[in-house]
Amino acid sequence: MDKLGDTFSTVVYNFKSITPSDVLDIIIVAFVVYEVIIFVRKTRAGQIAQGALFLLFTYGFARYFDLRTVTWILDNILQLGFLAMVVMFQPELRRALEKLGRTDVWVSTLFRFQRTDPSLRAQWKKAAVAICDAAEQLSDTHTGALIVLERRVNLSEIIRTGTPLNADVNCEMLGTIFYEGTPLHDGAVVVRDGMLKAAGCLLPLSNNLEIGKDMGTRHRAALGMSENSDAVIVVVSEETGIISLAKNGVLIRRLDRQSLYNLLEEDIAPSEPEKNSQSRFFGRRKANEEKT
């Protein structure tokens, strides 16, 4: 009982000595660990992480039982472990850093000033309407299409892989590009600031093993592009005619024209100045009340 009482007294004393900075420190570390676990579980890095944990467990087992040969081998492996982890996790690390760099807490203040231009907003809305019209027509004829909409992450590297256009986005242009007899129909088109910048572009393919067998290379390319940037990608399946939208590594399938337009308007239309945000909120609220 005396030992239990001493232990309890020690715990109480240590608890009283905790400062607000200690609490903040614990919260930050817990949040980072939680995010890392969630990030690893969502990617193929989970299997690699399990292999790394198995190696660490084996190393501890070998050290405990004094298995000299096994310990020597694992010592040499673990010396290069950090470099090997960086190489193996390179796609995941790049994606995580890009996601961190897209955090609107500070990026919106520094890099989104150009998105408040009313003319640019109108151009994007016009492009969204044309894309939805084209997607609907291409779906009806089972014509495959892949349309990349650039947001904050610059896609100049992707644009350079295709043929420059610098044209207005309209239904006829998209229909011509993706018509099966044209040279550019297999690649993707990239839309920047509501304008067609290039066609026939090559996109990185996703390594996601959970993609359904009914989805082909276009869907894998759309997911790969959304995993490596903040772009929004519209996909029309050549086999089924299903319209899909990829963003942030997630594929939203079986969209109709209206649902596709709603998603595009939410994701790609440049936001208005912050001073008008309150009036826009009440304007939408009033419109919803009138509808009801």
C-alpha positions as a printed NumPy array, in Angstrom:
array([[  0.   ,   0.   ,   0.   ],
       [  2.868,   2.366,   0.813],
       [  4.37 ,   1.801,  -2.662],
       [  0.987,   2.389,  -4.278],
       [  0.569,   5.584,  -2.294],
       [  4.045,   6.79 ,  -3.287],
       [  3.317,   6.071,  -6.94 ],
       [  0.013,   7.945,  -6.753],
       [  1.71 ,  10.905,  -5.047],
       [  4.39 ,  10.97 ,  -7.767],
       [  1.748,  10.96 , -10.504],
       [ -0.173,  13.781,  -8.824],
       [  3.026,  15.796,  -8.371],
       [  4.029,  15.331, -12.011],
       [  0.532,  16.25 , -13.142],
       [  0.618,  19.483, -11.145],
       [  3.957,  20.406, -12.702],
       [  2.543,  20.262, -16.246],
       [  2.552,  23.676, -17.891],
       [  0.349,  24.923, -20.762],
       [  3.33 ,  24.603, -23.108],
       [  3.612,  20.913, -22.157],
       [ -0.069,  20.397, -23.   ],
       [  0.368,  22.174, -26.335],
       [  3.463,  20.085, -27.037],
       [  1.564,  16.846, -26.371],
       [ -1.406,  17.924, -28.506],
       [  0.823,  18.813, -31.47 ],
       [  2.747,  15.53 , -31.291],
       [ -0.472,  13.512, -30.933],
       [ -2.023,  15.31 , -33.9  ],
       [  1.05 ,  14.721, -36.087],
       [  1.199,  11.027, -35.149],
       [ -2.534,  10.659, -35.84 ],
       [ -2.238,  12.334, -39.249],
       [  0.753,  10.161, -40.167],
       [ -1.17 ,   7.   , -39.248],
       [ -4.211,   8.089, -41.269],
       [ -1.997,   9.073, -44.214],
       [ -0.177,   5.722, -44.171],
       [ -3.436,   3.765, -43.986],
       [ -4.831,   5.576, -47.039],
       [ -1.866,   4.767, -49.29 ],
       [  0.181,   1.798, -50.38 ],
       [  2.75 ,   3.028, -47.851],
       [  0.882,   1.009, -45.243],
       [  2.346,  -2.266, -46.504],
       [  5.869,  -0.781, -46.57 ],
       [  5.384,   0.539, -43.035],
       [  4.376,  -2.932, -41.86 ],
       [  7.545,  -4.358, -43.415],
       [  9.655,  -1.7  , -41.667],
       [  8.03 ,  -2.494, -38.312],
       [  8.705,  -6.184, -38.87 ],
       [ 12.402,  -5.415, -39.483],
       [ 12.576,  -3.374, -36.258],
       [ 10.893,  -6.156, -34.313],
       [ 13.324,  -8.713, -35.77 ],
       [ 16.27 ,  -6.461, -34.891],
       [ 15.124,  -6.157, -31.278],
       [ 14.587,  -9.912, -31.102],
       [ 18.108, -10.565, -32.478],
       [ 19.707,  -8.118, -30.039],
       [ 17.859,  -9.608, -27.084],
       [ 18.928, -13.188, -27.872],
       [ 22.404, -12.094, -29.032],
       [ 22.062, -13.397, -32.599],
       [ 25.271, -11.867, -33.879],
       [ 24.991, -12.65 , -37.582],
       [ 21.377, -11.476, -37.825],
       [ 22.215,  -8.372, -35.781],
       [ 25.171,  -7.549, -38.056],
       [ 23.021,  -7.874, -41.184],
       [ 20.205,  -5.75 , -39.756],
       [ 22.69 ,  -3.15 , -38.488],
       [ 23.926,  -2.624, -42.054],
       [ 20.383,  -2.518, -43.408],
       [ 19.175,  -0.002, -40.825],
       [ 22.163,   2.281, -41.445],
       [ 20.695,   2.955, -44.88 ],
       [ 17.138,   2.728, -43.591],
       [ 16.399,   6.458, -43.585],
       [ 17.593,   6.933, -47.163],
       [ 15.722,   3.833, -48.264],
       [ 12.51 ,   5.091, -46.602],
       [ 12.824,   8.436, -48.391],
       [ 13.218,   6.641, -51.727],
       [ 10.349,   4.204, -51.115],
       [  7.984,   6.842, -49.757],
       [  8.918,   9.494, -52.335],
       [  5.442,   9.708, -53.977],
       [  3.694,   9.81 , -50.608],
       [  6.113,  12.387, -49.16 ],
       [  5.749,  14.585, -52.236],
       [  1.973,  14.367, -52.039],
       [  2.005,  15.21 , -48.322],
       [  4.282,  18.229, -48.829],
       [  2.143,  19.471, -51.718],
       [ -0.956,  19.112, -49.562],
       [  0.772,  21.017, -46.773],
       [  1.773,  23.728, -49.235],
       [ -1.844,  24.04 , -50.391],
       [ -3.127,  24.743, -46.871],
       [ -5.338,  27.823, -47.227],
       [ -4.351,  29.178, -43.808],
       [ -1.405,  31.063, -45.301],
       [ -1.483,  30.237, -49.003],
       [ -4.812,  31.941, -49.585],
       [ -3.386,  35.215, -48.36 ],
       [ -0.205,  35.053, -50.42 ],
       [ -1.157,  33.361, -53.662],
       [ -4.904,  33.643, -54.285],
       [ -5.181,  37.331, -55.025],
       [ -5.576,  36.639, -58.743],
       [ -8.693,  34.547, -58.072],
       [-10.734,  37.572, -57.059],
       [-10.843,  38.963, -60.612],
       [-14.552,  39.099, -61.64 ],
       [-13.679,  38.575, -65.312],
       [-11.719,  35.428, -64.422],
       [-14.659,  34.153, -62.411],
       [-16.962,  34.689, -65.374],
       [-14.472,  32.925, -67.663],
       [-14.361,  29.922, -65.354],
       [-18.148,  29.714, -65.153],
       [-18.387,  29.834, -68.935],
       [-15.798,  27.063, -69.178],
       [-17.65 ,  24.967, -66.587],
       [-20.884,  25.174, -68.608],
       [-19.054,  24.152, -71.808],
       [-17.327,  21.248, -70.045],
       [-20.618,  19.972, -68.628],
       [-22.33 ,  20.22 , -72.026],
       [-19.444,  18.41 , -73.697],
       [-19.316,  15.72 , -71.012],
       [-23.024,  15.052, -71.451],
       [-22.709,  14.732, -75.246],
       [-19.571,  12.599, -75.031],
       [-21.299,  10.363, -72.499],
       [-24.237,   9.819, -74.838],
       [-21.914,   8.711, -77.658],
       [-19.56 ,   6.732, -75.353],
       [-16.613,   8.891, -76.367],
       [-13.754,   8.851, -73.882],
       [-12.554,  12.198, -72.491],
       [-10.081,  13.476, -69.916],
       [-10.235,  17.148, -68.898],
       [ -7.824,  18.608, -66.327],
       [ -8.76 ,  21.878, -64.621],
       [ -5.761,  23.653, -63.122],
       [ -6.238,  25.325, -59.752],
       [ -3.412,  26.627, -57.535],
       [ -0.707,  24.053, -58.36 ],
       [  1.017,  25.   , -61.624],
       [  0.716,  22.303, -64.311],
       [  3.251,  23.667, -66.8  ],
       [  5.121,  20.348, -66.794],
       [  1.955,  18.534, -67.848],
       [  1.104,  21.177, -70.455],
       [  4.534,  20.778, -72.065],
       [  3.793,  17.115, -72.806],
       [  0.897,  18.066, -75.092],
       [  0.082,  20.314, -78.028],
       [ -0.437,  24.039, -77.181],
       [ -3.873,  25.433, -78.05 ],
       [ -4.66 ,  28.67 , -76.119],
       [ -8.298,  28.484, -77.207],
       [-11.68 ,  29.183, -75.663],
       [-13.384,  26.296, -73.929],
       [-16.502,  25.329, -75.855],
       [-18.481,  22.184, -76.452],
       [-17.551,  21.927, -80.136],
       [-13.826,  22.217, -79.463],
       [-13.888,  19.499, -76.81 ],
       [-15.996,  17.25 , -79.016],
       [-13.515,  17.64 , -81.871],
       [-10.48 ,  16.976, -79.695],
       [-11.86 ,  13.769, -78.196],
       [-13.367,  12.448, -81.425],
       [-11.839,   9.031, -82.003],
       [-10.354,   9.933, -85.372],
       [ -8.269,  12.879, -84.147],
       [ -4.588,  12.564, -83.108],
       [ -5.194,  14.162, -79.696],
       [ -8.137,  12.092, -78.499],
       [ -6.068,   9.715, -76.337],
       [ -4.479,  12.404, -74.179],
       [ -5.87 ,  14.916, -71.702],
       [ -6.72 ,  18.57 , -72.2  ],
       [ -5.581,  21.105, -69.603],
       [ -7.72 ,  24.133, -68.767],
       [ -6.021,  27.107, -67.11 ],
       [ -7.881,  30.294, -66.125],
       [-10.902,  29.104, -68.093],
       [ -8.907,  28.638, -71.326],
       [ -7.777,  25.522, -73.171],
       [ -4.001,  25.558, -72.837],
       [ -3.045,  22.202, -74.365],
       [ -4.394,  18.867, -75.616],
       [ -2.917,  15.395, -75.88 ],
       [ -1.172,  15.785, -72.515],
       [  0.279,  12.851, -70.585],
       [ -0.756,  12.399, -66.951],
       [  0.879,  10.38 , -64.146],
       [ -0.91 ,   7.12 , -63.407],
       [ -2.156,   6.295, -59.927],
       [ -0.67 ,   3.369, -58.004],
       [ -3.92 ,   2.864, -56.097],
       [ -4.591,  -0.871, -56.012],
       [ -8.239,  -0.406, -55.037],
       [ -9.33 ,   0.931, -58.426],
       [-12.146,  -1.192, -59.831],
       [-11.559,  -3.437, -62.796],
       [-14.254,  -1.596, -64.738],
       [-12.093,   1.55 , -64.743],
       [ -9.335,   1.858, -67.317],
       [ -6.278,   3.988, -67.975],
       [ -8.231,   7.267, -68.132],
       [ -9.538,   6.815, -64.606],
       [ -6.11 ,   5.777, -63.334],
       [ -4.587,   8.863, -64.982],
       [ -7.286,  11.101, -63.492],
       [ -6.633,   9.728, -60.002],
       [ -2.872,  10.035, -60.475],
       [ -3.223,  13.689, -61.48 ],
       [ -5.481,  14.418, -58.502],
       [ -3.019,  12.699, -56.152],
       [ -0.069,  14.748, -57.411],
       [ -1.808,  18.149, -57.555],
       [ -4.952,  19.981, -56.472],
       [ -6.353,  19.837, -60.007],
       [ -9.922,  18.736, -60.71 ],
       [-10.231,  16.153, -63.472],
       [-13.366,  15.256, -65.431],
       [-13.446,  11.761, -66.958],
       [-15.878,  10.262, -69.443],
       [-15.643,   6.495, -69.819],
       [-15.406,   5.188, -73.368],
       [-16.834,   1.781, -72.404],
       [-19.745,   2.807, -70.165],
       [-20.226,   6.518, -70.845],
       [-20.136,   7.193, -67.083],
       [-19.067,  10.727, -66.101],
       [-16.67 ,  10.931, -63.156],
       [-14.741,  13.635, -61.334],
       [-11.412,  13.142, -59.565],
       [-10.029,  15.439, -56.858],
       [ -7.714,  14.965, -53.888],
       [ -7.147,  11.324, -54.816],
       [-10.878,  10.497, -54.739],
       [-13.009,   9.526, -57.745],
       [-16.666,  10.607, -57.718],
       [-18.593,   8.508, -60.234],
       [-21.953,   8.393, -62.002],
       [-22.513,  12.12 , -62.3  ],
       [-25.135,  13.799, -64.429],
       [-24.752,  17.219, -66.003],
       [-26.193,  19.19 , -63.077],
       [-24.262,  17.398, -60.364],
       [-21.056,  17.806, -62.374],
       [-21.701,  21.526, -62.77 ],
       [-22.352,  21.916, -59.044],
       [-19.029,  20.267, -58.217],
       [-17.125,  22.308, -60.776],
       [-18.657,  25.578, -59.618],
       [-17.687,  24.762, -56.051],
       [-14.127,  23.673, -56.834],
       [-12.807,  25.794, -59.696],
       [-14.73 ,  29.08 , -59.774],
       [-12.423,  31.758, -58.281],
       [-13.683,  33.125, -54.997],
       [-14.844,  36.706, -54.743],
       [-13.134,  39.229, -52.44 ],
       [-13.355,  38.334, -48.79 ],
       [-15.26 ,  41.504, -47.975],
       [-18.199,  40.236, -50.027],
       [-18.286,  36.782, -48.42 ],
       [-20.92 ,  37.784, -45.875],
       [-23.214,  39.275, -48.51 ],
       [-22.842,  36.132, -50.661],
       [-23.791,  33.978, -47.676],
       [-26.948,  35.944, -46.958],
       [-27.73 ,  36.098, -50.675],
       [-27.617,  32.312, -50.966],
       [-29.634,  31.979, -47.777],
       [-32.296,  34.321, -49.127],
       [-32.42 ,  32.452, -52.435],
       [-32.832,  29.126, -50.623],
       [-35.654,  30.572, -48.518],
       [-37.389,  31.81 , -51.655],
       [-37.122,  28.353, -53.242],
       [-38.67 ,  26.746, -50.193]])
